Amino acid sequence: MFDRKTDKMMWGVNGMKRMSHWGRPIAVFALVLSTVGGMKATATVLSNTATGNSRLASEAIFSLKKSNIQLAQRVGECRAAARSTFIYQDRSTTNRIRALQSNEKVILAEAGGRDGWIAVSSPISGFVQTQDLKRCAEVSTLPARRNLCRQVIYEGVEGVAVREKPEISSSQVSTVFFGDRITLSNPPEFITDGMGREWTKLTDPSVGWMSNGIPARGDINLVACFQS
């Protein structure tokens, strides 16, 4: 026969043992949950970080591509020849109208190229392949090898007059004819008068100035000599 007080005391002791017995698995279970939760949180952080890095990388690549696309996009901007090339009459390599030396500067004449070509307004009007252009800031200070040879393509039997000054009324020095080769001054000098006529300074076969026609209208008298 048990005393009520004794019975309560025994129940309390046994209850504490049972709670102690179940307390360990509960604590372990809680620890596992905490660890798993931490792993998930860490994975989430790493995932977010990786996503953020990927987004930044994508944005950087897009910005670089956009920068490259914009290399030859604005009217009036300066560009330079990345290598020796030509200015052409249209967007094809059929009609060369002027040679460009490496690092020689041009001025863009349209807001965006097309089919790998872009219009230029200086030193004469025409078209240049965008792959042959670079920013003027990248121009080297080293002297470039110049192609100073030009060939006369004007077919009129009277030929083209070489004059003392770049003026239509200036005294005539000599005459050049279709197929003749002439040599430009070094560095080359070109002057455009009020009528849009381009004058080119020569050193051979005589010293003086000759008209290269009106390039803006596709009317030219000289082309770069083909180099063998």
C-alpha positions, 0 to 999 in steps of 0.5 A: 500500500503506497502513500499518496505523497510517495506515489506522487514522488515516484511518478515525478521521478519516472516522468523525468526519466521518460522526458530525459529518455525522449529528450535526446532523440528530440535534441538530435532531431532538432540538430539535424533540422538545424543542420539541414536548414543551414545547408539549404540556406547556404545552398540558397546563398551560393545559388543566389551568388552564382546567379548574380555572378552569371548575370554580371558576366552576361551584362559585361559580355553584352556591354562589350559586344555593344561597345564593339558594335558602336565602334563605327556608329556616329556621324562626324566621329573620327576613325582611323584605318587599322591597316592599309585599305581603300575608300570605295565608291559604293558598298563593294570592293569593285570601285576604289576611289582613294587609298587609305594608309594605316592610321590615316583618319576618316570622318564618319558620314552615317549613323550606322554601317550596313553589310560591313560597310560605313559611309565616310565624308573625309578625306573624300566621300565614299565607303570603308569596310568597318573591319578596317577601322579603329578608334582614332585614340588607338592611332600609333605614333609610328610613321606609316608606309604610304602608297603615294602612287595614283593612276589617271582614269579620266578618259578624255583626250584632252587629259587633266591639267596640272596647275600651279595652285589648286584653282581652276584659273591657275597657270597650267604646268603640264597635262596627264592622260588616261593610264598615266601614273602620278606620285602624290606629295608626302604627306598627301595633300588634298583640298576641296574648293567651293564647287566640291572639286578635290585638288591633289598635290603632285610631285611627279611627273611634275610638281603642282595640283591636279583636279581629282573631280568631284568625289561626292558625285562619284566623279573622280580622275584618280585611283590608287595604283594596284600594288604587286 
